[in-house]
Amino acid sequence: MKTLWTSIALFAITLGFQAQAAEQEVQAKSLAELLQLVKDGKVVNARVNERREQAFVADKSRQQGEVRKAQREQANEEARSERLEAQFERNEQDIAAKQEILAKRLGSLRELFGVLQQVAGDTQGVFEGSIISAEFPGRGEWLGEFAKSMGKSSKLATIEEIERLWYELQREMTESAKVSRFTAEMIKLDGERVQQEVIRIGSYNLVTADGYVTYDIENQLIKELPKQPESRFVDSAEALFAAGSGYVPFGLDPTRGQLLALQIQVPTLEERIHQGGIPGYVIIGLGIIALIIAVVKFVSLSLLGMKVSGQAKNAGNASTDNPLGRIISVYQENSDVDSETLQLKIDEAILKEQPAINRFVGFIKIISMVAPLLGLLGTVIGMIVTFQAITLFGTGDPKTMAGGISQALITTVLGLTVAIPTVLLHYFVHSRAQSIMQVLNEQSGGLIAEHAEQAGK
């Protein structure tokens, strides 16, 4: 019985308290209270259901009104769409008719505007790559806008635009034949921007007081060259910059920078020497040593030859400051001996003088023979470097092999450059030494002959 009462109470609570704001658990103390709770819950549920039905009916009416409103809007939009389609068709017909009238009226002018557009586009490219734009910047921008506007079918060129296009073309032709001086911004190698005076030679070259400069087409800026060409070209550029009028010889680049770029890449004498590496330095060092020795030896032998010649003219007064004088002294000291003994004494004196006369002459000859061998050694080393570069990087990029090839060729050139003049210097020095020895032998032979004549009497 208690379980039945509990089930009935739970059912009553579930039905009676759905409409309350705060859910509470209500327990009936008696059957009457439980009946009353069920009754109250039924009334509340009926009221809630009634309100829900009224809200549903009202919402249904509202939705029906919205549907009717949407249907009316759909009808209006469909009617508007039909009107717009009709208007679009009429506009298409009007546009086609007007385009036909425009084409008839344009006639040959259409070809003219096409040519203007093409010329403007081509001229823009020419102006952007011309160094004249360094003096007259901004020309290409207007031409680009003009060519772009001409591409539109609704835009026709005005008389002012046609005249300006002709003016820009005429100015380009006129300025390309002028030597102009102006001030412009230039970027130095360290990135510094400076205002500097520049001379423009037509559409070919730009020069400053320091030599040639280049024009960066992409950034429309004047830049300092990382390296100047040969001195003869730089001298001509400096002479042109310093001149105020008249004619000045100048190294012009008709390719507008290509030949100048190649001239910059040509290594100087110092760079060529460095390309030779250690063998090249050794060859140059030996060449300098040979030159110094040859010059000093030739001068000393020339002075010694003058003393010997003077002594030969004055054989009676023997001087010990020259070889011939010392030989004559030996003759005078041994004038009482027989001819054979005297000849031996004089030969001994000549042999004593010969080392001093021929000193370092053989060393010059050795250098003339060693220099080509060192050049050949550098050539072999350069070829080894070249083959190593080919092994590592292949033959796709010739620059990877340039270092070894340069060393191979430069050392050979240096070796021959040192050897050829050294051979000539050795010839001159050796000839001078031989001439002195010839005089000594002749004078000593004469002394012996004279002594033999006196002994025969």
Secondary structure, DSSP 8 states (H G I E B T S, - for coil): -HHHHHHHHHHHHHHHSSS-SS------SSHHHHHHHHHHHHHHHHHHHHHHHHHHHHHHHHHHHHHHHHHHHHHHHHHHHHHHHHHHHHHHHHHHHHHHHHHHHHTTHHHHHHHHHHHHHHHHHHHHT-GGGGTSTTHHHHHHHHHHHHTSTT----HHHHHHHHHHHHHHHHHTT-EEEEEEEEE-TTS-EEEEEEEEETTTEEEETTEEEEEETTTTEEEE-SS---HHHHHHHHHHHH--SS-------TTTTHHHHHHHHS--HHHHHHHTHHHHHHHHHHHHHHHHHHHHHHHHHHHHHHHHHHHHHTTTS--TTSHHHHHHHHHHHTTTS-HHHHHHHHHHHHHHHHHHHHTTHHHHHHHHHHHHHHHHHHHHHHHHHHHHHHHHHTTS-THHHHHHHHHHHHHHHHHHHHHHHHHHHHHHHHHHHHHHHHHHHHHHHHHHHHHHHHHH-
